[in-house]
Amino acid sequence: MITILTIAGSDSSGGAGIQADIKTIHRLGAHALCAVTAVTTQGSRGLSSVHPVPPGEISRQIEVAVADAFPGAVKIGMLKSPGAVKTVASLIERFRLSNVVLDPVITATAGGRLLDVEALETFLSELVPRADVVTPNIEEASLLSGRPVQTLEEAEEAARSLKSLGPDVVVTGGHFPDQCVDLLFDGKGVHRFPGSRLQTTFTHGSGCVFSSALATCLGMGADLHGAVARARETTREALRLGYACGSAPGVVNPLGGCVRGGATDDADIAKQGTPVDQTGLRNGES
C-alpha cells in the first residue's frame, strides 16, 4: 500500500490538523504515517494553548517513519518555531523526499498564531524552496508574498512571486469576497478551477483536507492538474458531509459516509443552522 507522511500539529477538537490529514489519506486509499509537531488545545470556540514538540523529537519521528515505510508523498502543516522549520527542511533534503505539499499554516481559524513571527523568514528561505507545491489561502499568500491579495489578479501575482522560490503554487479560493476559484501556477501557465459557493458553517479542517488530499493524489501517481482537481472534489465532499461539533461552526467530514449525521446535499446543509458563504476549499487550520 502507498504510504503518505503527514507532518503536522494535533488538534484536540479532532476537526483539523493531523487528525484531518489521517482521515483524508485513509479515505483516498493510502496509509498515513505521521509526525506530530505540536499539541494544540482548542475547541469550537478558540485556541487555548500550543505545546510545540522539540525539533529533535520531530526529527526522530520522521526518521523512523521514512526508514520503515518510505512515503510516496509528504504533507507538511503546522511548524511552530525556526528550529522545527529547519529540521523538516533538512530532512526533506537528506531523504530526498518527493511530492512534498506545504500547507503554510500561520494562524488558527479559531484564533491565535501557530507559526512564530521569527520563524517566517526561515520558512521562506529554507522550507518553501524544498517543497514541490505550496497551498496558501489568500491571507497566507499575502503574508508570504508581502503583497495584498483580494482578487484573482493579485492572487496570480502572489503565486508568481512564490513560484520564484521554487514550488508550484495553489492559491485556494475559499476566502475570495465575490467568487470561488482556486488558482494553480506551475511556472508554465495559470490554471483556474472555478466552482459554486457552498453554503455551510462546517468548515474547520478544510485546508488540511485539501493539502493532504493533494499530497495523497500526487503520491498515487496523479499529475499536478489532476491532483488539484481531485483534492477539490474531496474537500467539497467533506464540506457537504460536515457536521456540528461543539457550540460554534462545525467540522468537515473527510470520511464521507463512514460518519453518520452529516449533510448530504445543499438542501440538508441549509437546514443545519444559519449558513455562511464558504467554498470550503481552504480555511486556515492547524
C-alpha positions as CSV (number, residue, x, y, z in Angstrom):
1,M,0.0,0.0,0.0
2,I,1.2,3.5,-0.7
3,T,2.2,5.5,2.3
4,I,1.8,9.2,2.8
5,L,3.7,11.1,5.6
6,T,1.9,14.0,7.3
7,I,4.0,16.3,9.4
8,A,1.6,18.5,11.3
9,G,0.1,19.6,14.6
10,S,-2.5,17.8,16.7
11,D,-5.9,19.4,17.0
12,S,-7.7,18.4,20.2
13,S,-11.1,19.1,18.7
14,G,-10.4,16.4,16.1
15,G,-11.5,18.6,13.2
16,A,-8.3,19.8,11.7
17,G,-4.5,19.2,11.9
18,I,-3.0,15.8,11.8
19,Q,-6.4,14.2,12.7
20,A,-8.0,15.6,9.5
21,D,-4.9,14.6,7.5
22,I,-5.0,10.9,8.6
23,K,-8.8,10.7,7.9
24,T,-8.3,12.1,4.4
25,I,-5.3,10.0,3.5
26,H,-7.1,6.8,4.5
27,R,-10.3,7.9,2.7
28,L,-8.3,8.1,-0.5
29,G,-6.9,4.6,-0.2
30,A,-3.4,5.2,1.2
31,H,-1.8,4.6,4.6
32,A,-0.9,7.6,6.8
33,L,2.4,7.9,8.5
34,C,2.6,10.8,10.9
35,A,5.0,13.1,12.8
36,V,3.4,15.3,15.4
37,T,4.9,18.8,15.5
38,A,2.8,20.4,18.2
39,V,-0.1,19.6,20.5
40,T,-2.8,22.3,20.4
41,T,-5.6,22.6,22.9
42,Q,-8.6,24.0,21.0
43,G,-12.3,23.7,20.8
44,S,-15.0,25.0,18.6
45,R,-14.7,28.5,20.2
46,G,-11.0,29.1,20.1
47,L,-7.4,28.1,20.6
48,S,-6.4,27.7,24.3
49,S,-2.7,26.7,24.1
50,V,0.1,25.3,21.9
51,H,2.8,22.9,23.1
52,P,5.5,22.6,20.5
53,V,7.2,19.2,20.1
54,P,11.0,19.7,20.3
55,P,12.8,19.6,16.9
56,G,14.8,16.6,17.9
57,E,11.7,14.6,18.6
58,I,10.1,15.8,15.3
59,S,13.3,14.6,13.6
60,R,13.2,11.1,15.2
61,Q,9.5,10.6,14.2
62,I,10.3,11.4,10.6
63,E,13.5,9.3,10.5
64,V,11.8,6.2,11.9
65,A,8.8,6.6,9.6
66,V,10.9,7.1,6.4
67,A,13.3,4.3,7.3
68,D,10.4,1.9,7.9
69,A,8.0,2.8,5.0
70,F,9.3,5.3,2.6
71,P,6.4,7.7,1.7
72,G,5.1,8.4,-1.8
73,A,4.3,11.9,-0.7
74,V,4.6,14.3,2.2
75,K,2.1,16.8,3.6
76,I,3.6,19.5,5.9
77,G,1.2,21.5,8.1
78,M,1.9,23.4,11.3
79,L,5.5,24.1,12.3
80,K,5.9,26.4,15.3
81,S,9.5,27.5,15.6
82,P,12.5,28.3,13.4
83,G,14.1,25.1,14.8
84,A,11.2,23.0,13.7
85,V,11.2,24.6,10.2
86,K,14.9,24.0,9.8
87,T,14.6,20.4,11.0
88,V,11.9,19.5,8.5
89,A,13.7,21.3,5.6
90,S,16.9,19.4,6.3
91,L,15.1,16.1,6.4
92,I,13.4,16.7,3.1
93,E,16.8,17.2,1.5
94,R,18.5,14.4,3.5
95,F,16.0,11.7,2.5
96,R,15.2,13.2,-0.9
97,L,11.5,13.2,-0.2
98,S,9.3,13.8,-3.2
99,N,5.8,15.1,-3.8
100,V,6.1,17.5,-0.8
101,V,3.0,19.6,-0.3
102,L,3.4,22.5,2.1
103,D,0.3,23.9,3.7
104,P,1.6,27.2,5.2
105,V,-0.2,27.2,8.5
106,I,0.4,30.6,10.1
107,T,-2.7,31.3,12.2
108,A,-5.5,29.1,13.5
109,T,-9.1,29.5,12.3
110,A,-10.1,29.6,15.9
111,G,-7.7,32.5,16.5
112,G,-4.1,32.6,17.6
113,R,-0.7,32.4,16.0
114,L,0.7,29.0,15.0
115,L,3.9,29.9,13.2
116,D,6.2,32.1,15.3
117,V,6.8,35.5,13.8
118,E,10.6,34.9,14.0
119,A,10.1,31.6,12.0
120,L,8.7,33.3,8.9
121,E,12.0,34.2,7.3
122,T,13.4,30.7,7.8
123,F,10.1,29.3,6.5
124,L,10.5,31.3,3.2
125,S,14.2,30.8,2.8
126,E,14.7,27.1,3.8
127,L,11.4,25.3,3.6
128,V,9.4,26.8,0.8
129,P,12.2,26.1,-1.8
130,R,12.3,22.5,-0.8
131,A,8.5,21.9,-1.3
132,D,7.0,20.7,-4.6
133,V,3.7,22.5,-4.1
134,V,2.6,25.2,-1.6
135,T,-1.1,25.7,-0.9
136,P,-1.8,29.1,0.7
137,N,-5.2,30.7,1.1
138,I,-5.4,34.3,0.1
139,E,-4.4,35.6,3.6
140,E,-1.4,33.3,3.7
141,A,-0.4,34.1,0.1
142,S,-0.4,37.8,1.1
143,L,1.8,37.2,4.2
144,L,4.2,35.0,2.3
145,S,4.5,37.2,-0.8
146,G,4.4,40.6,1.1
147,R,1.6,42.0,-1.2
148,P,-2.2,42.4,-0.8
149,V,-4.3,39.5,-2.2
150,Q,-8.0,40.2,-2.6
151,T,-8.6,39.5,-6.3
152,L,-7.7,36.7,-8.7
153,E,-5.2,39.0,-10.4
154,E,-3.5,39.7,-7.1
155,A,-3.5,36.0,-6.3
156,E,-1.8,35.3,-9.6
157,E,0.9,37.9,-8.8
158,A,1.4,36.4,-5.4
159,A,1.6,32.9,-6.9
160,R,4.3,34.1,-9.4
161,S,6.2,35.6,-6.5
162,L,6.1,32.4,-4.5
163,K,6.9,30.3,-7.6
164,S,10.2,32.2,-7.9
165,L,11.3,30.5,-4.7
166,G,10.8,27.1,-6.3
167,P,7.5,25.3,-5.7
168,D,4.3,25.2,-7.8
169,V,1.6,27.2,-6.1
170,V,-2.1,26.6,-5.5
171,V,-3.8,29.7,-4.0
172,T,-7.1,28.4,-2.7
173,G,-10.1,30.5,-3.2
174,G,-12.4,29.9,-0.2
175,H,-11.8,33.4,1.1
176,F,-12.3,35.5,-2.1
177,P,-15.0,38.0,-1.4
178,D,-17.1,37.6,-4.5
179,Q,-16.0,34.3,-6.3
180,C,-14.9,30.8,-5.7
181,V,-11.8,30.0,-7.7
182,D,-8.7,28.0,-6.9
183,L,-5.6,29.2,-8.8
184,L,-2.7,26.9,-9.8
185,F,0.5,28.4,-11.2
186,D,3.1,25.8,-12.3
187,G,5.6,28.1,-13.9
188,K,4.2,27.5,-17.4
189,G,0.7,28.9,-17.0
190,V,-2.1,29.8,-14.8
191,H,-4.9,27.3,-14.3
192,R,-8.2,28.3,-12.7
193,F,-10.6,25.9,-11.0
194,P,-13.9,27.6,-10.6
195,G,-16.7,26.2,-8.5
196,S,-20.1,27.1,-7.0
197,R,-20.0,28.6,-3.5
198,L,-21.2,26.1,-0.8
199,Q,-23.4,27.4,2.0
200,T,-22.1,25.9,5.2
201,T,-20.6,26.7,8.5
202,F,-18.9,23.3,8.8
203,T,-15.5,24.4,7.6
204,H,-13.0,23.6,10.3
205,G,-10.3,21.4,8.8
206,S,-11.0,22.2,5.1
207,G,-7.5,23.4,4.4
208,C,-6.0,20.3,5.9
209,V,-8.2,18.1,3.9
210,F,-7.2,19.9,0.7
211,S,-3.5,19.7,1.2
212,S,-3.4,16.1,2.5
213,A,-5.7,15.1,-0.4
214,L,-3.4,16.8,-2.9
215,A,-0.3,15.0,-1.4
216,T,-2.1,11.7,-1.5
217,C,-3.1,12.1,-5.1
218,L,0.4,13.0,-6.1
219,G,1.8,10.1,-4.2
220,M,-0.6,7.8,-6.0
221,G,0.6,8.9,-9.4
222,A,-1.7,11.7,-10.5
223,D,-0.2,14.7,-12.4
224,L,-0.5,18.1,-10.7
225,H,-3.5,19.3,-12.5
226,G,-5.4,16.1,-11.9
227,A,-4.3,16.0,-8.3
228,V,-5.6,19.5,-7.7
229,A,-8.9,18.7,-9.3
230,R,-9.3,15.5,-7.1
231,A,-8.3,17.4,-4.0
232,R,-11.0,19.9,-4.7
233,E,-13.6,17.2,-5.1
234,T,-12.5,15.5,-1.9
235,T,-12.7,18.8,0.0
236,R,-16.1,19.8,-1.3
237,E,-17.5,16.4,-0.4
238,A,-16.0,16.8,3.1
239,L,-17.8,20.1,3.4
240,R,-21.1,18.8,2.1
241,L,-20.9,16.0,4.7
242,G,-19.7,18.2,7.5
243,Y,-21.5,18.3,10.8
244,A,-21.9,20.3,14.0
245,C,-19.3,19.7,16.7
246,G,-19.3,21.8,19.8
247,S,-21.1,25.1,20.2
248,A,-19.5,27.0,17.2
249,P,-19.2,26.3,13.5
250,G,-18.7,22.6,12.8
251,V,-16.1,20.4,11.2
252,V,-15.6,18.9,7.7
253,N,-16.1,15.2,7.3
254,P,-13.4,13.7,5.0
255,L,-14.6,10.1,5.9
256,G,-17.8,10.6,4.0
257,G,-20.5,8.1,4.6
258,C,-18.4,6.4,7.3
259,V,-19.6,9.1,9.7
260,R,-23.3,9.4,10.1
261,G,-25.2,12.6,10.7
262,G,-23.6,14.8,8.1
263,A,-25.5,16.8,5.5
264,T,-25.7,15.0,2.1
265,D,-26.6,17.9,-0.2
266,D,-27.0,21.7,-0.2
267,A,-30.6,21.4,1.0
268,D,-29.6,19.4,4.0
269,I,-26.8,21.9,4.8
270,A,-29.2,24.8,4.7
271,K,-31.3,23.1,7.3
272,Q,-28.4,22.7,9.8
273,G,-28.0,26.2,11.3
274,T,-27.6,29.6,9.7
275,P,-25.3,29.2,6.7
276,V,-22.5,31.5,5.7
277,D,-20.8,31.8,2.3
278,Q,-17.9,29.4,2.1
279,T,-16.3,27.5,-0.8
280,G,-14.7,25.4,1.8
281,L,-11.8,24.9,-0.4
282,R,-9.4,26.5,2.1
283,N,-9.7,27.7,5.6
284,G,-6.5,28.2,7.6
285,E,-6.1,25.3,10.0
286,S,-3.7,23.9,12.5
